[in-house]
Amino acid sequence: MKRRATYLLAPLTAVVILLGAWELYVDLGGTDPDVLPPPHAVAAALYDYRGDLWSNLLVTAEEVVLGILAGAVVALGLALVIHLSGWLRRALYPLLVASQAVPIPLIAALLVIWLGFGLGPKLAIIGLISFFPVVVTTLAALDQVDPDLIKLMRTFGAGRGQTFRYVELPSALPGLFTGTKLAAVLSVIGAVFAEWSGANSGLGNLFRIADTQIQTAPEAYAAVVVLALLALLLFALFSAAERWILPWAYHPPR
């Protein structure tokens, strides 16, 4: 318990220092509080608009979770296929890297035109953003499989499928979770872009509406705070799931 308290003390101290500097900067006239509201105004907006924030959070959270899962499943499948085929790796990996140079707002606008304003384009956008880190980290984990283990499996007469199932696939799981944790953070940004492109609900839509009205600027910043908390929560949940499913990755045998 004491160790956990010590672990939490550092980030909490950093947050307090950051909020204090922000409050002083605005209070001392560093900027117009209508443009950059001080922390106490944002905290008040979190309470005053808690109903709107909660209802829109549920919408965005659903989009993010479904988008991450869809992107992770497709990414895992592609990573395994690329790993098993050198030709596909040479053919597809450069395309995957190049795809990340395409601006997300452009993709979002095109998907909305093609798929409409429903849940589909939002899941596609979040899935695309979640897709790349999962592919890269899973492939990296597969490439780092101990070759001695593969030789050992062959010594015992294991075929390619058995080696893949009992050695390579388990070795890919830590990389999968690493990519999924990265996707959990990036997907929140994707959800905002998706909702900006066409939505009547969600935290991204709430931020867009509030940001266009100077008198409700604190609500816009409150939406950003909730988005950040959502990303932290998802990261923590995936980290907990990793520790539960892969305890050997955290406590390897001696």
Secondary structure by P-SEA (a helix, b strand, c coil): caaaaaaaaaaaaaaaaaaaaaaaaaaaccccccccccaaaaaaaaaaaaaaaaaaaaaaaaaaaaaaaaaaaaaaaaaaaaaacaaaaaccaaaaaaaaaccaaaaaaaaaaaccccaaaaaaaaaaaacaaaaaaaaaaaaaccaaaaaaaaaacccaaaaaaccccccaaaaaaaaaaaaaaaaaaaaaaaaaacccccaaaaaaaaaacccaaaaaaaaaaaaaaaaaaaaaaaaaaaaaaccccccccc
